[in-house]
Amino acid sequence: MSTTPVPVSDQPVLKLLNVESAYGPIRAIRGVSLQVRRGEIGTVLGSNGAGKTTILKTISGIIDPRKGSIEFKGEDITAKDPAFIVQQGLSHVPEGREVFPLLSVRDNLLMGAYTRNDADGVARDIEAVFGYFPILKERASQDAGLLSGGQQQMLSISRALMAKPDLILLDEPSLGLSPKLTKEIFEIVVRINRERGTTILLVEQNANMALNASDYGYVLENGRIVMEDTCARLREKEDIKEFYLGMKEEGQRAERRWKKKKNWR
């Protein structure tokens, strides 16, 4: 496969406009607007409980938004059935991996390809994901529940790839993994994006990894987007250095808060 990076398009593949979702009376995200361009890695940063996972669940149809709209490839997918959304070319890698534990690694991959009817293409893609994650080839006949946490994360990402998605939603891929495995997973995610042109929206607490892997980022606090920019510029912002990268300028106050941008309804 060619290693020439697939160029990022100016055309957004995903657009959220003023999206609000809730769990009962508790609003989890409030007026969230963001977009991910075709071919890029976008990231949403935020502390635990900020609403990152809720954004992904709302996009993929697991949660219906109370307000706002979601477009995928120019089509409205707001509150559509998750099965319909998958068929449009969107795959969701959930937090905590969620493999089928009693199915083999190979059968988990075939489950990812259930929307396809091109057997030859499916076989080629299985070999392609084995190229990204050789350990999965070694464990192809093993029950997925017997894999390590890192191997299950590799399987979850590979299963999502088997659907040949235009967009992958990737939720906390570093959760519970060692720094070495986290680095390895992120390197493969970047390879998948650069080589295959797969658009990725990543949510992650490991801000350093996320900012280095991604092209454009959004900062979420208490369910609201409070900052956005290219990841190169976000890495240089003092607020990001202090709150997410653990780098505080001497003399700065420890309890600074974001200046909220009142751009939501």
N, C-alpha and C positions, 0 to 999 in steps of 0.2 A: 504493500500500500504506500502511496506517495506520502511523504512527510511535509510537503509544501502546505503551509497553513491555508485553510479556506478563508477568504476574506470576509469580514463583517459587512453586512448590508446596512444601509440607512433605514431599511424597511422593518418596522417592528413586527415580530411574530406574535407577541403577546402585549396586550394593553389592558390595564386596570384603571378605571376612572371612578374616583370617590366611592370605593367599595367599603361597606360596613358589614361586619359579621358578629354574631353574638352566640353565647351559650346561655340560653334562658335570658335572665335579665342583665347578664354581664356582657358588656360590649368588649370584644376581644381586639377587633381592628376598627379604626375610625377614620373614614374618609381617605383610604389608601389609594393613591394614584401612582402607577409605575408602568414602565414598559421595558421589554427586552427585545433588542434588535436581532434579526436573523443572523446566526453564526457567532454570537457573542456569549460569554459567560457573565450573567448578572448575579449579584449577590445582595442579600438582605441581612444586615448585621443587627444584632440587638441582644440584650441580656435575656436570661431565662424568664419566660412569661411575658415577653414584649409583644407576642402575637405572630411570630415568624411562621410557626407551623400552621396557624390558622389561615394565613395568606395562601399557603400551598393547598390546604384542604378545600378552601373556597374556590380556587382556580380549578381543581380537578373534580369538583362537584360533590365532594363528600359533605360539605357544609353549604347550605344555600345562603347567599348574602341577603341582608335586609335592605340594603340600598346599593346603588352603583351598578356598573356594567363591566363585563369581562369579554374581550375580543381575542380570538385565537385565529391567526392567519386571515384576519379580516372578517371573520364570522362571529356572531354573538353566541357565546357558550354559557352565558349567565344562567346558573341554576339548572344546567342541563344534566341528564343522567350521566354518572361516571363512565358507564360502558360506552355511551355515545362519544364522550370526550376522548377516551382512549382510541376509539376507531378513527378519530380525526387526526391522530398523530401526536398525542400528548401522553407521556409516561411519568408516573409518580413513584419515586423511591422513598418510602416512608421512613420516618424516624424509628430507630430500633430494628431495622432490617426487615422483619416480617417475611421470612422465607416460608415455604411449605415444608415443615420439618420432616414429614414422613415420606416425602417424595425425594427421589435421587436428584443430584445436581443437574444431570441432563434433563430430567423431567421438569424441574423448575424452569430451566431455560425454554423448554418447549411450551410451558404455560405462558411465558412471556410472548410467544409467537402465535398465540391462539387466534388472533385476528387475521393471520396470513394464510394464503393457500398456495404459496410458491415453495414447494418442498426443497428444491435445489437451493434457492436463496436462503432458506432457513438453515440448511446444512452448512452453507458457506459462512453464515453469520455465527453459527455455533463455533466454527473453527476460528473466526475472527475474535470472538470474546475469549476463547482459550489462548489466543495470542496475547491479549492484554493481561490475562490472569492465568498463567500456566498451571498454578496449583489446582484450579478448577478442572482442568483436563485430567490431572492425576486422580482427582476425587470424583470423577464424573458419575460413577456408579454408586457412590456413597450417599446415604441419607443426608439431606441438607441440615437436619437438626444436630448432626454429629460434627459439623464444621465448627471451627473457632469463630469468635465474633468478627474478626477481620475477614475471614474467608466468607462468612455470611454476607458481610457488606459488599464484598466483591461480587458475590452471586446476585445480590439485589440489583446492583448497577448493571450487571450483565443481562439479567432477566428483562430489565427495562429496555436495554438496547435491542433485544430480540424482536421488539415490536416495530423496529425501524422508525423511531419517533422523530418528529421535527423538533420537539422540545422535551427535555427531561427536567422534572422538578426533583431536586435532590435535597433531602431534609437531614441535616446534621450528620454528614457522613463520618465525622471524626468521633462520634459519641461512643465512649467506652473503649476507644482504641489507644494503643501506645503511640508515642510521638513518631516512632519509626514507621509503623503501619499507616498512620495518618498521612505522613509525607508520601508514602508509596501510593496510597489511594488518590491523593490530590494530583500527583504526577500523571496518573492514568486518566483521571477526569480531564485534565488539560489536553492530553494526547487525543482522547476521544473527540473533544471539541475541535482541535486543530486539524486532525486527519480526516474526520468524517463530516465536519461542518455542523455537528449536532449542537443546537442551541441549548443552553443550560441555565436554569434559575436555581441558585444555591442559597440555602439558609444555613447559617453556621455560627456557633459561638466562638470558634477559634478564628478571631478576626485577622490575625496575622496570616494564616494559611489562606483564608478566603480572599483577602485583599491582594495577595500575591498571585493567586490563581485567576482572578476575575478581571473583567474589563471595566465594568461600571457597577457602582454600589449605592445602596440605599441604607440609611440608618433608621431603625424603628425603635421608638420609645413609647411605652404605654399605648401601643396600638396605632401610633401615628408616625408617618414619615417626617423626620425632623431635619434630615440632611441628605443630599444626593450629589454625586459627582463621579468623575472617572476614578477608578481605584488608585491610579498613580497620584492624583491630587488628594484623595482622602487620606492616603498614608502620610501625607505631609501636614495635615490639619492638626492643630494642637489638641482639640477636643478628642479626636480619634486616638492620638498618641496617649493621652492621659487615661481615657476611660476604657479603651479596647486593646491597646498595645502595651499598657503598663509603663509608659514613659511620661513622667510628669516633670515639667520644668520647675526648677527650684524657685520657690517663692509664689508659685501659683496656689490658689485655694483648692483644697481637696474636694470641696463640696460644690463645685460649679455645676450648673444645670444647663441643658441645651436651651437656646433661644428658640422657642416654638415658632415655626412658620405657619401663619394662619392661612393656609391655602386649601383647607378642606371645608366641606359644608357641614 
